[in-house]
């Protein structure tokens, strides 16, 4: 009987009998419906393999045999965590690839000077490579948060059965099943240090979802920057050009939209919504069990899955092909009022502000106004107003 049950489970894992799993994700609490659906399918496959008739549970019973020593309350959260850990192993390399491609752009754009922007207003000059360096670092730090958070998913309450006491299990069951799970998955799972807490709380799932949300928030910000930097081409910033993926309009010929960045935005919005659902479900646990696990599992797996798919496409069809419009970047960098910031240590903040305001009102270049007012020599001014010098720490030497 045991071998028949194992063989049945292996056939299901291989993809057979998918049409037999009919329970909707929004089901009776705790995942009992889903769990019993699995038990019954396994039992009937095993029965038929032994020459029995489907539904003859005198041969193999879904509860007495398939579910022996188990409870939905420890099996479902274990399955949820293993599934999440498995999907995360697919997400991590995709995020790392994005960070690597962004770092390639850091080197590629290292010599490109552009205007910085704060509050959507002109700010001190910055290299485009420095801007992308910030993006790469944000992505790397965010995925590291997910890695750290995911370690808690490896702590499993399997063996706690109904309420964490281990009722109806062999004393060695919890230890042995952890060993077997590691043999099968290679995920490095471990027994919970407290089976009661493992049953009551789904904090690890909430924490991982929150970390995935943090990455999504960073990606929204980066995608929005890329959309703004590529705006135009004639009436926007147009400092970079994103690869054309598809025609941008059904009515305006030749229009190209930042579709990959827009796609990533929508995926990340969905992830934020999923995280809210998980947070609400997590706090809904009562006494010995959180019965809202099915929706928590569904939303977490959805978040990880759609983000993995989105980032793979975003990296390959957007980030890799980003091109710079060097002339436009330099035009903005040298035409910005913010370059007077470099003069603060030499003519003072108030005087520099007066120069900036006059330049804005009259249209005269900063350099021309300073020379007219004889605030410093042309040689010294040229050195101080060098945009490349402003992209480094410290004061610009006189």
N, C-alpha and C positions, 0 to 999 in steps of 0.2 A: 504493500500500500504506500509506504513511504517513497519508494522509487517512482511509483506511478504519479504521485503528487508532485515530485520534483520534475519529472519529465513534462508534466502538464504545464508547470510554471515556466519551464524553459521554452516551451512552444509559444506561450503567450509573449514572453520577452522577445522572441524571434519575430514577432509581428503577426502571428496567427490569431484568429478569433477576435479581432478588434471590434467586429460588429456586435459582439456579445456584451460589450460594456455600455450599458444603456442609461446609466444613472447620470443625471445632470449635475454640474458642479454645484448648483444651488439646491441643496438637498437637506435631509435631516441632519441635525448638528453632529459634530465630531467626526464625520466621515463614515459613520456606521453603514450607511447605504452603499457607499462605494466599496468599503471593505468587504461587506457580505456579497456584493456583486462579484468581486474577485474570488472570494472563497467558493462561491457556487459554481463559477465557470471552471475553476481548477478541479473541483470535485467531480463535475460531470465529464470533463475531458479524461480524468483519471479513471472514472468508472468505465467509460467506453473502451479505454485502452486495456482494461482488465477483462473485457468481454461482457461487461454488464450493460444494463439499459439506462440511458440518461434519466436522472431523477430517482433512481433506486439508491437512496442514501443508506441502505443497509450495507452496501458495499463500501462506500466511502462517504462520510458525512461532512458537509461544509463546516460545521461547528466542532463536532467531536474529533475529527481527524485533521482537516486542513487548518483549522484555527486552534489546534491543540496548544495550550500554554501561551496563548496570545489574547490580546484585547485590542479593539479598535483604538483604545485610549493610549496605548504605547506603540502600536504598529503604524497608525496613520502619521503621527508626528515624526516617527523614524523615517518613513517613506518620504515625507515632505522634505526633511532635511537632506536626505541622500539625493533626492531629485534636484534640489537647489544646488548642492555642492557639485553635482555632475554638470549642470548647466553653467555654473560659474567657471569651470575649467575651460569652457569654450569662450566665455566672455573675456577672461583675463588676457589671452594672447592678442585678441582683437583690439583691446584698449591699448595694450603695449605697442602694437603696430601703429596706432594713431599717434601716440606720443613720439615714436621714432620718426614718423613722416613729418611731424611738426618740427622736430629737432633738425631734420634735414633742411627745412625751410629757414630755420634760424641761421644756418651757415650760408644758405643761398642768398638770403636777404641782409646779410651782415653789413654790407656797404651802402644800403639804401637808407637815406635820411628822409624823414617825413615829419610832419607836425604831430606832436602829441595832442591828445584831446581829453579834457576833463570837463564834466558838466555839459558835454557836447559842444564845448567852446575851445578855441585855440589854446594850446598849452606849449610848454617847452619842447624843443625838437627831441625826437627819439628815433632810433633805428627800427626799421620794419622787423629786422631780425630780433631785436629786443622785445618787441611786441609779441612775436611768435614764441619767444623764449618763455614769456609769461604763460601763454596758452599751453605749451608743452608741459611746463612744471605743474600747472593746475590739474591737467589730466593725470599725470603720474601720481600726484599726491592723492587725488580722489580715488583712483583704483587701488592704491595702497590701503586706504581706509576700508574698502570693501574686503580686501584680503585679510586684514586684521579682524574685521567683524565676522567673517565667514568661519573663523576658527571655532567660534562658539557653536556653530551648527554641527560640528563633529562630535559634540557631547550628546549622547543618545540615551533616552529613558526606556529603551526596549528591555523588557523583563520586569517592568513595574506593573504590568497588566492593568487592572481596572482603575486603581487609585494610587498606585505607587508602592504598594506593599509587597508586590510579587506573588499575590495569591494565585494558586493553581499552576505554579511553574516549578521545575526542578531547580534545586539550589545552585547548580552550575550553569543553568540556562543562559543567564545574562552574560556571563563571561564568555561562554562558547559562541553565542550568536555574534558578539562583537568581533571575535576572531574570524568567524566565517564571513561576516560582512566585509572585513578588511581584505580577506583573501579574494573575494569576488570583485570589490569595487576599487581597492587600492587607495581609498580616500583618507585613510588614517583616522577613522572614527574611534571613539572611546566611550566607555560607560559613564553615565552621568555620575557626578559626585553626590547628587541628591535627587532621588527618583521622585520625591514629592514635588520639588520645585520644577523638575522637568515636565511633570504632568500638568501642573497648574499654569506655568508660564511659557509663553512663546516669545520671550524677549529676544532670543537670538535671531528669530525670523524678522522681528520688528527692526532690530539693529541693522541687519543686512539690507533690508528694504530701505532704511533711512540712508545708509551709505550709498546705495545705488541711486537714490534720489539726489544726494549731494553731487554725484558725478553728472546726473542729468541736468542739474542746475548750472553747473560749470559749462556743460556742452551747449545749453541754450544761450548762455552769455557769449561763448566763442562763436557759435553759429550766427548770432545776431551781429556781432562785430564784422564777420566776413560778409554778411549781407550789406551792411552799411559801407564797408570799405570798397565793395564792388559796385555800389550804386551808380547809376548813370545809364549809358556810358557818357552822355554829353551833359547832363544836368545834375549829376550826383558827384560823389567824392572820386570815384573811379581810380583809386590808388592801386587796386589789384583787379585782376580779371579771373573769374571762376570759370572752369571748363563748361562749355555748352553741352548739356545732356539731352535736351529736347527743345523743340520750338516753344517759346514762352507764351505765345498768345494765339488764340484761334481767330483773332481779327486783326492784330497788328503784325504785319510781316517783319521778320528779322529780329523780333524781340527775343532776348535771352534772359531767363529768370534764374535766380539762385536756388534751383529746385532741390538740390541735395541738402542745403542748409535748412530750407523750409521743411523738408521731410524729417530731418533730425529734430527740429523744434517740435513737431507734432508728436513724434515718438516720445520725446522727453516730457511733454505735457501729460501724455498718457501714464508715464511712469510716476509722475507726481500724484496723479489721481489714484493710481494703484497703491501708492504708499499711504495715502490718507485712509483708504479702505482697510489696509492692513493694520494701521494704527488703531482704528476704531474697533476692528475685530479683536485685536490683541488685548485691549482694555476691557473687553466684554467677558473675559474669563471669570468663572465663579467657582469658589471653593476648590474642589480637587481637579477641575478640568476646564479647559477652554474649548467650547463646542463649536467655535467659529473657524476651525482649522481649514475646512474645504475652501472657503473664499480666500483665506490667507495664502494657501498653497497656490491657488489659481492665479492670484494677482502677482505673487512673487515670481513664479515661473514665467508668467507673461512678461513682466518687466525685464527680466534677464534675457529672455529669448528675443524680444523685439529690439532691445538695445544692441545685442550681439549682431543681429542682422543689419540694423541701421548703420552701425559704426563701420562694418566691413564695406558697405557700399559708399558711405560718406568718405572714408579714407581713400578708397581706390578711384572714385569718380569725381571727387572734389579736391581734397587736400593735396594729393599728389600732383595735380595739374594746375595749381594756383600760380599765376604769373603776375609780375609786378609791372606797374606803369611808372617807371623810374622818373621820367620827366615831370609827371603830375605830382609825385611825392615831393620832389625837390622844390617845385614851384610853391607848394603849400608850406614847406618848411621854411623857406627864405622869405615868404610873404606874410608870415604870421606876426602879429603884434607881440606874441609871447617871447620872441627872441630878445626883447629888452630885459628879460629876467637875468641874463648873464651880466648886465651892466649894474645890477643892484649893489655889488660890493664896491663899485668905483664911482658912481654918481649918486647913489642912494635910491631908495625905493620911491620916494615922492617925485624926484626929478625924472626917474625912469617912467613913472606912470604918466607924467605930463607929456613926455615924448611920445608915448604910445597913443595917448588921446589925440594929440595933435596930428599924428600920422593917420589915425582913423578918420579924423574930421577933414583933413586937407588932401589925403591921398598921397602925400609925400612919403618916400621911403624913410625908414628909421635912420639910416645912415646919413641921409641928406640933412635931416633936422638936427642931428647931433653935431654935424660939422658946421652947420649954420650958427648954432649956439656956441660953438667952440668949446664944447664940453670935454673933448679929447682929440688927440691926433688921429688922422686917417689910418696910419699904420697900426696904432694900438686898437682902433675900432674894428678894423678888418680882422684882427686876431680874436677879439672878444666876440664878434658876431659870427664866427665860423660855426655853422650848425653842427659839424662833426665834433667840435670841441665840447659842445653842450650835452653830448650824449654820454659823457664820462663823469665820474664822481669828482668832487672838489671844485676849487675855484679855477677859472681860466687865468693863467699867468699873464701879468702885464707885459 
